[in-house]
């Protein structure tokens, strides 16, 4: 009789193990990447992971208290944080950082001109206390209310600076206040992206004019 040759099947588990190892490496690279860390670094309610420009031109961590640095340094940080207008009022992390840098820039400019202390100015110095629960989606009314409050205070302090030192900027401040008045604290931010973007851009223009 002819001998029947039977081939043994090779075990499958080494291939399964190899696939799991590869998937593990991919997951590590994706979820531990610096880009991801940068994207979520300020999702928390407080701004403990935020960074602002310090007096040496570098970056230093902050817990929400007012930081050192010139008004121009703070303005530069703010300007850089609103370059991607498509993310304003859509990306909570991006929007929060923009408002954070704006608040610091305005407060620093007020201090440079010895503007009289007001509750609005105090609140801008303590941004983490001004805006709470910003980790909630920008589609929520709560976030809209918080950012509306912050916008009103920014406009108030900028007007105080303008009245004291920049009479020629009266019309620009009026335009800024008009945009601010059109923001609604009861409508989700993602539904009023244009107004919020205009507010941030007009605030930038006012600060730029004040830095000339």
Buried (B, 14 or more C-beta within 10 A) or exposed (E): EEEEEEEEEEEEEEEEEEEEEEEEEEEEEEEEEEEEEEEEBBEBBBBEBBBBBBEEEEEEEBEBEBBBBBBBBBBBBBBEBBEEBEBBBBBBBBBBBBBBBBBBBBBBBBBBBEBEEBEBBBBBBEBBEBBBEBBBEBBBBBBBBBBBBBBBBBBBBBBBBBEEBBEEBEEBBEBBBEBBEEBBBEBBBBEBBEBBBBBBBBBBBBBEEBBE
